[in-house]
Amino acid sequence: MITIVVVSHSKKISDGIVDMIAEMVPSDNVTVLSAGGTEDGGIGTDPMRIQSLIEEHHESENIYLFGDIGSSIMSIEMVLDLIDPILREKCIYIDAPLVEGTFVAAVQAMIDPSYDAILREVGKLKNNQG
C-alpha cells in the first residue's frame, strides 16, 4: 500500500483533490490524505499536520507528498528533515502540478505501485508542460 499526502494552503483544495481521487480512482492499494490549511481553518500550511499524517501511515510502502506553492513545499521539506530517518526513507516529495500529479500517482499506484513506475508517469506530466 502507498500513501499520498496532498499539501495545500487551502483545506478546500486538498479536500477536493482527495474527494476527486476517491471518486475516480477507488483503490484499496492507495490512501490519499488531505493536509490543507492551518489548524484554525485559515490559509497556510501546518507542518505538524503533515508530520502526523506521515507518522500515522508509517506502515505504507512509500509516502508521496505533493505541495501546491511556496511555503507548502518548505513545510514538506522541514518535516522530512525532522522525522525519523527510517521513516524518511519511505517519503518522496514530488515536484509536479498538484491536481494532475496527485491524480496520475494514484492511478499509477493501482496499476504498478512501485517507486519507479510512479515517478516515471508523473515525470511524463512535467515533460509535457509547455
Contacts in CASP RR format, 6 or more apart in sequence:
PFRMAT RR
TARGET T0000
AUTHOR 0000-0000-0000
METHOD contacts of the structure
MODEL  1
MITIVVVSHSKKISDGIVDMIAEMVPSDNVTVLSAGGTEDGGIGTDPMRI
QSLIEEHHESENIYLFGDIGSSIMSIEMVLDLIDPILREKCIYIDAPLVE
GTFVAAVQAMIDPSYDAILREVGKLKNNQG
1 28 0 8 1.000
1 29 0 8 1.000
1 30 0 8 1.000
1 31 0 8 1.000
1 59 0 8 1.000
1 60 0 8 1.000
1 61 0 8 1.000
1 113 0 8 1.000
2 29 0 8 1.000
2 30 0 8 1.000
2 31 0 8 1.000
2 60 0 8 1.000
2 61 0 8 1.000
2 62 0 8 1.000
2 63 0 8 1.000
2 64 0 8 1.000
2 109 0 8 1.000
2 113 0 8 1.000
2 118 0 8 1.000
3 30 0 8 1.000
3 31 0 8 1.000
3 32 0 8 1.000
3 33 0 8 1.000
3 53 0 8 1.000
3 57 0 8 1.000
3 60 0 8 1.000
3 62 0 8 1.000
3 63 0 8 1.000
3 64 0 8 1.000
4 21 0 8 1.000
4 30 0 8 1.000
4 31 0 8 1.000
4 32 0 8 1.000
4 33 0 8 1.000
4 63 0 8 1.000
4 64 0 8 1.000
4 65 0 8 1.000
4 66 0 8 1.000
4 102 0 8 1.000
4 105 0 8 1.000
4 106 0 8 1.000
4 109 0 8 1.000
5 33 0 8 1.000
5 35 0 8 1.000
5 50 0 8 1.000
5 53 0 8 1.000
5 54 0 8 1.000
5 63 0 8 1.000
5 64 0 8 1.000
5 65 0 8 1.000
5 66 0 8 1.000
6 14 0 8 1.000
6 17 0 8 1.000
6 18 0 8 1.000
6 32 0 8 1.000
6 33 0 8 1.000
6 34 0 8 1.000
6 35 0 8 1.000
6 36 0 8 1.000
6 66 0 8 1.000
6 67 0 8 1.000
6 98 0 8 1.000
6 102 0 8 1.000
7 14 0 8 1.000
7 35 0 8 1.000
7 36 0 8 1.000
7 45 0 8 1.000
7 50 0 8 1.000
7 65 0 8 1.000
7 66 0 8 1.000
7 67 0 8 1.000
7 68 0 8 1.000
7 72 0 8 1.000
7 73 0 8 1.000
7 75 0 8 1.000
7 76 0 8 1.000
8 14 0 8 1.000
8 17 0 8 1.000
8 34 0 8 1.000
8 35 0 8 1.000
8 36 0 8 1.000
8 37 0 8 1.000
8 45 0 8 1.000
8 67 0 8 1.000
8 68 0 8 1.000
8 72 0 8 1.000
8 98 0 8 1.000
9 36 0 8 1.000
9 37 0 8 1.000
9 43 0 8 1.000
9 44 0 8 1.000
9 45 0 8 1.000
9 68 0 8 1.000
9 69 0 8 1.000
9 71 0 8 1.000
9 72 0 8 1.000
10 36 0 8 1.000
10 37 0 8 1.000
10 43 0 8 1.000
10 44 0 8 1.000
10 68 0 8 1.000
11 34 0 8 1.000
11 36 0 8 1.000
11 37 0 8 1.000
11 41 0 8 1.000
11 42 0 8 1.000
13 36 0 8 1.000
13 68 0 8 1.000
13 98 0 8 1.000
14 34 0 8 1.000
14 35 0 8 1.000
14 36 0 8 1.000
14 37 0 8 1.000
15 34 0 8 1.000
15 36 0 8 1.000
16 34 0 8 1.000
17 32 0 8 1.000
17 34 0 8 1.000
17 98 0 8 1.000
17 99 0 8 1.000
17 102 0 8 1.000
17 103 0 8 1.000
18 32 0 8 1.000
18 33 0 8 1.000
18 34 0 8 1.000
20 99 0 8 1.000
20 103 0 8 1.000
21 30 0 8 1.000
21 32 0 8 1.000
21 102 0 8 1.000
21 103 0 8 1.000
21 106 0 8 1.000
22 32 0 8 1.000
24 103 0 8 1.000
25 103 0 8 1.000
25 106 0 8 1.000
25 107 0 8 1.000
25 110 0 8 1.000
27 106 0 8 1.000
27 109 0 8 1.000
27 110 0 8 1.000
29 109 0 8 1.000
29 110 0 8 1.000
29 113 0 8 1.000
30 106 0 8 1.000
30 109 0 8 1.000
30 110 0 8 1.000
30 113 0 8 1.000
31 57 0 8 1.000
31 60 0 8 1.000
32 102 0 8 1.000
32 106 0 8 1.000
33 53 0 8 1.000
33 57 0 8 1.000
35 45 0 8 1.000
35 46 0 8 1.000
35 49 0 8 1.000
35 50 0 8 1.000
35 53 0 8 1.000
36 44 0 8 1.000
36 45 0 8 1.000
36 46 0 8 1.000
36 49 0 8 1.000
37 43 0 8 1.000
37 44 0 8 1.000
37 45 0 8 1.000
37 46 0 8 1.000
38 44 0 8 1.000
38 45 0 8 1.000
38 46 0 8 1.000
39 46 0 8 1.000
39 48 0 8 1.000
39 49 0 8 1.000
44 71 0 8 1.000
44 72 0 8 1.000
45 71 0 8 1.000
45 72 0 8 1.000
45 75 0 8 1.000
46 75 0 8 1.000
47 75 0 8 1.000
47 78 0 8 1.000
47 79 0 8 1.000
50 65 0 8 1.000
50 75 0 8 1.000
50 76 0 8 1.000
50 79 0 8 1.000
51 79 0 8 1.000
51 82 0 8 1.000
51 83 0 8 1.000
54 63 0 8 1.000
54 65 0 8 1.000
54 79 0 8 1.000
54 83 0 8 1.000
54 87 0 8 1.000
54 91 0 8 1.000
55 83 0 8 1.000
55 87 0 8 1.000
57 63 0 8 1.000
58 87 0 8 1.000
58 90 0 8 1.000
60 90 0 8 1.000
61 90 0 8 1.000
61 113 0 8 1.000
62 90 0 8 1.000
62 91 0 8 1.000
62 92 0 8 1.000
62 113 0 8 1.000
62 115 0 8 1.000
62 118 0 8 1.000
63 90 0 8 1.000
63 91 0 8 1.000
63 92 0 8 1.000
64 91 0 8 1.000
64 92 0 8 1.000
64 93 0 8 1.000
64 94 0 8 1.000
64 105 0 8 1.000
64 118 0 8 1.000
65 76 0 8 1.000
65 80 0 8 1.000
65 91 0 8 1.000
65 92 0 8 1.000
65 93 0 8 1.000
65 94 0 8 1.000
66 93 0 8 1.000
66 94 0 8 1.000
66 96 0 8 1.000
66 98 0 8 1.000
66 101 0 8 1.000
66 102 0 8 1.000
66 105 0 8 1.000
67 73 0 8 1.000
67 76 0 8 1.000
67 93 0 8 1.000
67 98 0 8 1.000
68 98 0 8 1.000
73 93 0 8 1.000
73 95 0 8 1.000
76 93 0 8 1.000
77 93 0 8 1.000
80 88 0 8 1.000
80 91 0 8 1.000
80 93 0 8 1.000
83 91 0 8 1.000
92 115 0 8 1.000
92 119 0 8 1.000
94 101 0 8 1.000
94 105 0 8 1.000
94 118 0 8 1.000
94 119 0 8 1.000
94 122 0 8 1.000
95 126 0 8 1.000
96 104 0 8 1.000
96 122 0 8 1.000
96 123 0 8 1.000
96 125 0 8 1.000
96 126 0 8 1.000
97 125 0 8 1.000
97 129 0 8 1.000
100 125 0 8 1.000
101 122 0 8 1.000
101 125 0 8 1.000
104 121 0 8 1.000
104 122 0 8 1.000
104 124 0 8 1.000
104 125 0 8 1.000
105 118 0 8 1.000
105 121 0 8 1.000
105 122 0 8 1.000
107 121 0 8 1.000
108 117 0 8 1.000
108 118 0 8 1.000
108 121 0 8 1.000
108 122 0 8 1.000
109 118 0 8 1.000
111 117 0 8 1.000
112 118 0 8 1.000
END
